Amino acid sequence: MLRLWGRDNSSNVMKVIWLLEELRLPYERLDVGGPFGKTDTPEYRAMNPTGLVPTLDDDGFTMWESNAILRYLCEAHAPETPLWPKQPQARGKIDQWMDYQQCGMNRPQGVVFLGLIRTPPEKRDMAAIAKGAEEAGRSWAIVDAALGRHPFVAGEAFSLADIVFGVHAHRWLQFPVARPDTPHLKAWYERLLTRPIYAKHIARPLT
Ligand SMILES: N[C@@H](CCC(=O)N[C@@H](CS)C(=O)NCC(=O)O)C(=O)O
């Protein structure tokens, strides 16, 4: 039985929910993290020493780091999935974009999200938010350019790269910040909205 630990308004948990739904894998999700707490217990820390979410439990095998979990689920439960193909160059491009999401886009986007959505107005550091938005905008412009060359982030087909950027695009395109013009990103986001799983689990009010 697959068990996913993590509140469903976390971007990193959303990635895993989205993939589990795409692959139609039965799973149970438990609310932990954020207002739910329970990530400080010795039992949780034994599964995930970072105390963050998500954590995956696959019949007693546990792991953390959202992008690694996505790859594990494909390899272990859907080895033929086109979402993470075996062909080395196709897989290499998807991995490249997944790493860029974590290493390039995630931090500045997080500054904007936490600043605007999870911080009361009187406590916001507007200078840090503006700087984060500028940096995140540069990352999104790079994604936009890729989406101008092909319909999905890593190429011609929907893949894990679309999942990891897709959860954040819904946020980015709603933030009340100055954004670079990204027509390809917007068109791709509109296409994501027509996917029932995206509409239900990802395109939710920002909390
Ligand atoms: N690199 C980790 C980051 C995990 C992370 O930062 N999770 C956030 C939620 S998106 C978290 O656990 N925040 C504290 C909490 O929810 O209690 C991953 O991709 O899984």
PDBQT file of the ligand as one rigid body, heavy atoms in Angstrom, charges set to zero:
ROOT
HETATM    1  N1  LIG A 301      13.273  19.516  -1.336  1.00  0.00    +0.000 N 
HETATM    2  C1  LIG A 301      12.142  19.038  -0.565  1.00  0.00    +0.000 C 
HETATM    3  C2  LIG A 301      11.478  20.254   0.078  1.00  0.00    +0.000 C 
HETATM    4  C3  LIG A 301      10.349  19.862   0.994  1.00  0.00    +0.000 C 
HETATM    5  C4  LIG A 301       9.701  21.084   1.602  1.00  0.00    +0.000 C 
HETATM    6  O1  LIG A 301      10.293  22.178   1.668  1.00  0.00    +0.000 OA
HETATM    7  N2  LIG A 301       8.461  20.892   2.057  1.00  0.00    +0.000 N 
HETATM    8  C5  LIG A 301       7.726  21.979   2.668  1.00  0.00    +0.000 C 
HETATM    9  C6  LIG A 301       6.307  22.077   2.083  1.00  0.00    +0.000 C 
HETATM   10  S1  LIG A 301       6.342  22.436   0.331  1.00  0.00    +0.000 SA
HETATM   11  C7  LIG A 301       7.551  21.683   4.159  1.00  0.00    +0.000 C 
HETATM   12  O2  LIG A 301       7.671  20.552   4.587  1.00  0.00    +0.000 OA
HETATM   13  N3  LIG A 301       7.287  22.719   4.949  1.00  0.00    +0.000 N 
HETATM   14  C8  LIG A 301       7.077  22.569   6.381  1.00  0.00    +0.000 C 
HETATM   15  C9  LIG A 301       5.778  21.920   6.740  1.00  0.00    +0.000 C 
HETATM   16  O3  LIG A 301       4.890  21.742   5.888  1.00  0.00    +0.000 OA
HETATM   17  O4  LIG A 301       5.616  21.625   7.926  1.00  0.00    +0.000 OA
HETATM   18  C10 LIG A 301      11.185  18.285  -1.500  1.00  0.00    +0.000 C 
HETATM   19  O5  LIG A 301      11.170  18.588  -2.695  1.00  0.00    +0.000 OA
HETATM   20  O6  LIG A 301      10.480  17.371  -1.040  1.00  0.00    +0.000 OA
ENDROOT
TORSDOF 0
